[in-house]
Structures are given as structure tokens and as C-alpha cells.
């Protein structure tokens, strides 16, 4: 039987433990020490930390379906490494203790469409934005504040403290894209989804899919079935190729939408069209079928621009593609059409623009399309000739910048890179990062630029590990150029952040090129 003295001692110890526990402070952490890519507009540390626990709740202010999806996305993101099955709830109240609070506000006009604020205290985390899209961008920043191990696919036995402070952030360009060529080598829809997840992490908002070329036709067109059954049957090097059914494509588009990424399909024409010409001989001027092509040469093919059936073909392709593409753009290619006489090329581009507009979409084309009479909403994608970009601006077109010697992800990093090409020169990580869109071409200023895009052409890229090697880490620098104000971008700062970020890439099992410009020593990553 317990004596009174023992009872009192027990009670005293209980209250002392409770008192010590309640007085225990979270560890002091400095938000400025966290590796954030792209770099936010403003970061203000407050010197403390928040602990994520299994009892943390994700609260959604109001009844927004998209906001609820963001909450579930965040819970699923945090679950594998933490083991926490975080509860996601809607609420009409303010943030409570031990919660992550997502709220859409109408009070912050400076946020724009994608901006957000992220406030981390010892008690809770609050992400505010004008739109669910902005909340999603804030979630990508939040995930980078967590230790790198948060990206692990399996359980990590550790505490989950993150630095406290305030982040205010928004992009400098509305268009921040990545292009994937699935024609030279075909990539399955599961691979494209993985690519979408990778680019979403760095706040990119456009996936440009290059769906047709000489080597393959990759999208089902029901009114012209031979395009995929025959034209889609091969690839560079003679592989079996492949294509997306319209259901596959819609699945990719929906997956991208859930990550606030717009899919822009490209049907290249009048050149880069051998896969179409081999499928339907009537699209050739002589009416004869060409042969399947598995090489890498460009500029040898052209649709017959003087035949009416060519425009029936183009209209059917654009119509079917527009019906399954919720985004506002259709890319018509227009590049390297060396076999098309200029007197045929110009009226073709003019007419195709009309077809796209009739299908309620806006036109994007490579910079050669400036030879034509551009429609008011047509966008020019610069890749090679500055004079074309300038001509586009003179015709009141907005410009997407994809300079081949800066943004082409199929260029070799250096002389020892095994994959890739080098016709535009070597593009190491410093060259990919150290340029300013607003001063790249004399005569083109920020007001003329819609944004930037990083194309990956896949002549030498055959699988996802090779794809990752050519993309990473260069695309991270491109993402920062598109998002972060120029005044905040400094190479010496960026390369340190990139070096530390390598640990996260390794945990995610993302292959990347270990450029000699950075010391990737793992010991230094921990400093």
C-alpha cells in the first residue's frame, strides 16, 4: 500500500515532468540556411521551428475542391518518409495549434495568379494565396524546407522540425516551361507523369509535348488512323516506337492539371513530317509514300502545301487535338522546313493559324514562323536566330525564349559528356544559369517576353535515367531564371544551393550530371 510520502513524491515528479515538457523550447533554426530552389522573393527568419507530428492536421479554409486536393497532395507527399497519415479537414475557423493551414485570400493583390505567402511559427504553418495554384507553389517551397529525407520513399526514423519564418514569393514570368520530345524516342505515359512531378517541384507550369516528327507520330488521330499504326511504329535507331491513345493523352493532361501544369501539344509542320507522309501518300506532292525514317537528319520532308487535302488533314488533326486539350495553346512547329519553298511556306503558316484559331486555340510556333503574317495572339518561340525574335516583336508577338546555346537540354555539358549533341556548343550549368532573359537580345525587353522554356530533344536519349541526366541539374537553373527576380540571382550563391540540393536528388533517386564546376563532396553537403 502506497504511503502518503510516496504518493506526494509521485505527484511532485509528475508535475515536474509536465512543467519541463511544457517549457521545452523547439530547437532554434535559421530559415535562411534552408536550400530553396527557385529562390523566393523574400525570406524572413524568426529563429525558432515547427515540429510536424502524427497529430498535425492539414486544414483547408472553406469548401474549395481544388484546395482540398492540394491538402491531400501534401499529406501524400509527407506520408512515406514520416509514416504519418495526416488528417485533412475543411474548416471555417482560423489556424489552430499543430496545423498546416491552407487558405485562399482575396486581400493580397500582389500575389498574382501563382504567388503565395508561407508563415511558419512554433504553433502552425499557414500558406496563403489568391488561387489554389498559388497554394500549390507554396507547398513546393514547404517541402524543400523539410529535411531532404522527407523525399524518401520509405519510413525515416527521425524528428521533423522545420525552421520558422515568413516567405513572400511570386514569379517574374508567367510562362515557365519544359519541352519533351517523345518522337525521336518514345516515352510511355508513366514516364511523362514522372517528368511532370519532377518539373512541378521547381514551380514550372508548362509541359510542351513534341508529338510528331520525321521519326514518329505519337498521338492518336481517329480520323487518320495510319498516323499511329504505321507512322508511330518506329523511332531513332529503329526501335518499336509507340504512341498515346487519346485516353492516354487525356490522362497525362489531367495529371498535369492536378499539378497546375498546362500541356501544350506540338504537331510540327510543314517540315519534320515524314511520319505523316509515310502514313498517307496523298500528303506528298507526287502522291507516293516515303519510307519510315530512323535517322537524325532534319529538313528533308514537307507536306504538300498546294493540295487541299493537306488542309483537311491539318484541320482534322488540330480539331481532334483541341477537343482533348483544355489549355489555350496549340504549337504548330514551323522550324527547319528547308524543303518547303518560302512562297509555299508563308501561305501555309497563314492558313494553319486560321485553322488553330477556328478551333478556339492560340498559336505558338518556332521562330521561323515570323516570315508569315502573324495573327494578334500568335506567340513566337525563339531558339536560334535573334533577327527572327526581333521580327516577331516588330509584329507585336510575345516571345518565348529557348536559346539553344543556353536552354537546350540535349546539348552536351562538356567534352566528356557521353550523351547529347554539340551543334549549339557545350552548355554546362554555369552557362545554363548565367543569362538574363531581358537582356539576351538587344531590342527585346521584359515586356516582350512571355517566359522561357527548356527543350529536351531525344535523338540520343532513350530512357528515363538518360533523360534525368540531361535535364538535371540544368533545368533547376532555368526554373530559377523564370521564377526569381534577376536582382536576387547570383551564380556563387546558386551553385552552393545546388551543391547542397544534390542530397535531395540522390534521396529521390534522380540521376544528375556531376558537373566539374561544383564540388559535390557529401561531407560538405552536411555543413
Secondary structure, DSSP 4 states (H G I P E B T S, - for coil): ---HHHHHHHHHHHHHHHHHHHHPPPPP--GGGS--SSPPSEEEEEEEEEEE-TT-EEEEES--HHHHHHHHHHHHHHHHHH----EEEEESS---TTEEEEEE-SS-GGGTTT-EEEEE-SSEEEEEESSHHHHHHHHHHHHHHS-GGGG-SS---S-EEEEEEEEEE--S-SEEEEEEE-SSS---HHHHHHHHHHHHTTT--EEEEE-EETTEE-B--TTSTHHHHTTTS--GGG-----B-HHHHHHHHHHHHTTT-EEEEE---SSS-HHHHHH-GGGSTT--------S---S-----TT-HHHHHHHHHHHHHHHHT--SSEEE------TTS-HHHHHHHHHHHHHHHHHTT-EEEEEGGGGGS---TT-EEEESS-HHHHHHHHHTT-EEEE--HHHH-TTB-SSTT-SSSB-TT----HHHHHS--GGGSSTT--GGGEEEEEEEE--SS--SHHHHHHHHTTHHHHHHHHHHS-GGG--HHHHHHHHHHHHHHHHHTT------TTS---HHHHT-
